[in-house]
């Protein structure tokens, strides 16, 4: 019999290699600590719905921010705990620019997922890099220091003068800011971009990560841009769990990432990259993204 399982979520998704039991497990609690408008909240709700097929009781507890979520996670010492969140807040904590996040290692990681973002503006007309270079404002979502540094580097490379407008929340607030004319451009998650483009609400000229049929990579437009390969990474860690409990959770997620499952379709349609492998595979990818991020965050010379 499994103990009560408490989950702290700041964002999403996991992989493991154990076989699933045919019986539902008892209770699982989900603590949500993402900022308002975060893509993580959307992902979490998808996961929560799937967990209901594997646990008799899914108890959702909402906390106001990632600091509070991390505190709750740290304070739980007697029951199994899972915490999923935006990895960059921990990476910023490592360089004393954040107080959020918890330590990630090969023993506790069970999720590594990355989300592509596009650079977009309001309207349906086709926009180009030149339009972006002539813009005045760019929305910075939480944690804002990431977008601030991205624009600083772009201003340095392209000799532009784009200012950041800070939003204390996620990509949903950026979309609202674009649509309300508060900002000229901003980063929008690919799953949001597709729906907005269908409605002729936004136009995008490039994306972080590799080029695809829909959008070119920023690297193809700005070859020396250190942030060009950057993707918003989400990580999941666990503690107070035995191997059987962690294997069950990992297998639950893996089952829902198989072909034909709604979760699999969600990630594919949204241009997510989700690591499917061992804990070592997850951690190796996490470290790769962390090193890429920390290198990009170094001050521009």
C-alpha positions in Angstrom: 0.0 0.0 0.0 1.3 3.4 -0.9 1.6 6.3 1.6 -0.2 9.5 1.0 1.6 11.3 -1.9 2.0 15.0 -1.9 2.9 16.7 -5.2 4.1 20.2 -5.6 3.7 21.5 -9.2 5.3 24.6 -10.7 5.1 23.1 -14.1 5.2 19.8 -15.7 5.8 16.3 -17.0 7.6 13.1 -16.3 9.1 9.9 -17.7 10.1 6.6 -16.1 10.4 2.9 -17.0 8.4 0.9 -14.5 5.3 -1.1 -15.3 1.9 0.3 -14.2 -0.2 -1.5 -11.6 -3.8 -2.4 -12.7 -5.1 -1.0 -9.4 -5.6 2.7 -8.7 -3.4 4.1 -5.9 -4.9 5.9 -2.9 -4.5 9.7 -2.6 -2.4 12.2 -4.4 -2.2 15.9 -3.6 -1.2 18.5 -6.1 0.1 21.9 -5.0 0.1 24.5 -7.8 2.5 27.4 -7.4 2.9 28.9 -10.9 2.5 32.6 -11.6 -0.7 33.9 -13.1 -0.9 33.3 -16.9 1.8 30.6 -16.8 1.8 27.8 -19.4 2.6 25.6 -16.5 -0.9 25.9 -15.1 -2.4 24.7 -18.4 -0.1 21.7 -18.4 -0.7 20.9 -14.8 -4.5 20.7 -15.4 -3.9 18.2 -18.2 -1.7 16.1 -15.9 -4.3 16.4 -13.0 -7.0 15.1 -15.3 -4.9 12.1 -16.3 -3.9 11.4 -12.7 -7.5 10.8 -11.8 -7.3 7.6 -13.8 -4.6 6.3 -11.6 -5.4 7.7 -8.1 -8.6 7.4 -6.1 -8.3 10.9 -4.7 -6.6 13.8 -6.5 -6.4 16.7 -4.0 -5.5 20.0 -5.7 -4.0 22.7 -3.4 -3.2 26.1 -4.8 -0.5 28.4 -3.4 0.2 31.9 -4.6 3.7 31.7 -6.0 6.8 29.6 -6.5 8.4 30.8 -3.3 5.5 29.5 -1.3 5.4 26.2 -3.3 9.1 25.6 -2.6 8.6 26.4 1.1 5.8 23.8 1.3 7.9 21.3 -0.5 10.9 21.8 1.8 8.7 21.6 4.9 7.2 18.2 4.1 9.4 15.6 5.6 7.2 12.6 6.4 5.3 11.9 3.2 6.3 11.5 -0.5 6.5 14.8 -2.3 6.8 15.7 -6.0 7.5 19.3 -7.1 7.4 20.4 -10.8 8.3 24.0 -11.7 10.0 26.3 -14.2 13.7 25.3 -14.1 15.0 28.7 -14.8 13.9 30.0 -11.4 16.3 27.5 -9.8 19.1 28.4 -12.3 18.6 32.0 -11.4 18.7 31.1 -7.7 22.1 29.5 -8.4 23.4 32.9 -9.5 21.6 34.8 -6.7 18.9 36.3 -8.9 16.0 34.3 -7.5 14.7 32.7 -4.3 12.6 30.0 -6.0 13.2 26.4 -6.9 14.9 23.4 -5.2 18.0 21.4 -5.9 17.8 18.9 -8.8 20.0 15.8 -9.1 20.0 12.5 -10.9 18.4 10.8 -7.9 15.4 13.0 -7.5 14.6 14.1 -11.1 11.6 12.6 -12.8 10.5 15.3 -15.3 12.3 17.2 -18.0 10.2 19.0 -20.6 10.9 22.0 -22.8 8.5 24.4 -24.5 9.1 26.4 -27.6 8.3 30.1 -27.7 7.8 32.5 -30.7 8.4 36.2 -30.9 5.1 37.8 -31.9 3.2 41.1 -32.3 -0.5 42.0 -32.7 -2.2 41.7 -36.1 -2.3 39.3 -39.1 0.1 41.1 -41.5 3.4 39.3 -42.0 6.1 40.7 -39.8 9.9 40.4 -40.2 13.1 40.8 -38.3 13.2 44.5 -39.5 9.8 45.1 -37.9 11.1 43.7 -34.7 14.3 45.8 -34.9 12.1 48.9 -35.3 9.9 48.1 -32.3 10.1 49.9 -29.0 8.8 47.5 -26.3 9.0 43.8 -25.5 7.1 42.0 -22.7 9.1 40.3 -20.0 7.3 37.4 -18.2 8.2 35.9 -14.9 11.0 35.3 -14.1 11.6 38.7 -15.9 15.4 38.6 -15.7 15.4 36.0 -18.5 13.6 38.2 -21.1 15.4 41.3 -19.8 18.8 39.6 -20.6 17.5 38.3 -23.9 16.6 41.8 -25.1 19.9 43.3 -23.7 21.8 40.9 -25.9 19.6 41.6 -28.9 20.1 45.3 -28.5 23.8 44.8 -28.3 24.0 42.6 -31.4 21.5 44.4 -33.6 22.2 47.9 -32.3 18.5 48.3 -31.4 16.9 50.2 -28.6 14.1 47.9 -27.4 12.9 48.4 -23.8 11.4 45.6 -21.7 8.0 45.9 -19.9 7.9 43.6 -16.9 4.8 41.4 -16.2 4.6 39.6 -12.8 3.2 36.5 -14.4 3.4 34.1 -17.3 2.8 34.1 -21.1 -0.9 34.6 -20.8 -0.3 38.1 -19.4 2.1 38.7 -22.3 -0.6 37.8 -24.8 -3.0 40.2 -23.1 -0.3 42.9 -23.2 0.2 42.4 -26.9 -3.5 42.5 -27.7 -4.1 45.6 -25.6 -1.3 47.5 -27.3 0.8 47.7 -24.1 3.8 46.2 -25.8 4.9 45.8 -29.4 6.3 42.3 -29.2 6.5 39.5 -26.7 7.3 35.7 -26.3 4.3 33.4 -26.8 4.2 29.7 -26.3 3.8 27.8 -29.5 0.5 26.1 -28.4 -0.9 29.6 -27.9 0.5 30.9 -31.1 -1.3 28.4 -33.3 -4.7 29.3 -32.0 -4.0 33.0 -32.1 -2.8 32.8 -35.7 -6.0 31.0 -36.7 -7.9 34.0 -35.4 -5.5 36.4 -37.2 -4.8 37.9 -33.8 -1.0 37.8 -33.9 1.9 37.4 -36.3 5.3 35.9 -35.4 8.6 36.2 -37.3 10.9 33.6 -35.4 11.1 31.2 -32.6 13.6 30.0 -30.0 15.0 26.6 -30.7 15.4 24.9 -34.1 13.6 26.2 -37.3 10.6 24.3 -38.5 8.0 24.6 -41.3 6.1 27.3 -39.4 8.9 29.6 -38.1 12.6 30.1 -38.6 15.0 29.9 -35.6 16.4 33.1 -34.1 19.8 31.5 -34.7 19.2 31.6 -38.5 18.4 35.4 -38.2 20.9 36.3 -35.4 23.8 33.7 -35.6 25.7 35.0 -32.6 22.6 35.2 -30.3 23.4 33.1 -27.2 19.8 32.7 -26.3 18.8 31.3 -29.7 18.6 27.7 -28.5 16.8 28.6 -25.3 13.6 26.8 -24.5 11.5 27.2 -21.3 12.4 24.1 -19.3 10.2 22.4 -16.7 11.6 20.0 -14.2 10.1 17.6 -11.7 11.8 16.3 -8.5 10.7 13.9 -5.8 11.6 13.2 -2.2 10.4 11.0 0.7 9.5 8.4 -1.9 10.6 4.8 -2.2 11.6 3.4 -5.6 8.3 1.7 -6.1 6.3 4.9 -5.5 8.5 6.9 -7.9 8.4 4.1 -10.5 4.6 4.1 -10.4 4.4 7.9 -10.9 7.0 7.8 -13.7 5.1 5.0 -15.4 1.8 6.8 -15.1 3.2 9.8 -17.0 5.0 7.6 -19.6 1.7 5.7 -20.2 0.1 9.0 -21.1 2.9 10.1 -23.4 2.3 7.1 -25.7 0.7 7.5 -29.1 -3.0 8.1 -29.1 -3.1 9.6 -25.6 -4.5 13.2 -25.1 -1.4 14.2 -23.2 0.9 13.0 -26.1 -1.2 15.0 -28.6 -1.0 18.1 -26.4 2.7 18.1 -26.3 3.1 17.3 -29.9 0.7 20.0 -31.0 2.3 22.5 -28.7 5.8 21.7 -30.1 7.0 20.5 -26.7 10.2 18.4 -26.3 9.7 15.8 -23.5 12.6 13.6 -22.5 11.7 9.9 -22.6 14.3 7.8 -20.8 16.1 7.0 -17.6 16.7 9.3 -14.7 20.2 9.8 -16.0 18.8 10.7 -19.5 16.5 13.3 -17.8 19.3 14.8 -15.7 21.8 14.9 -18.6 19.3 17.0 -20.6 18.5 19.1 -17.6 22.2 19.8 -17.1 22.6 20.6 -20.9 19.8 23.2 -20.7 21.2 24.6 -17.4 24.7 25.1 -18.9 23.2 26.7 -22.0 21.1 29.0 -19.9 23.8 30.1 -17.5 26.2 30.7 -20.4 23.6 32.9 -22.1 22.9 34.8 -18.8 26.5 35.9 -18.4 26.8 39.7 -18.8 27.4 41.0 -22.3 31.0 42.2 -22.7 
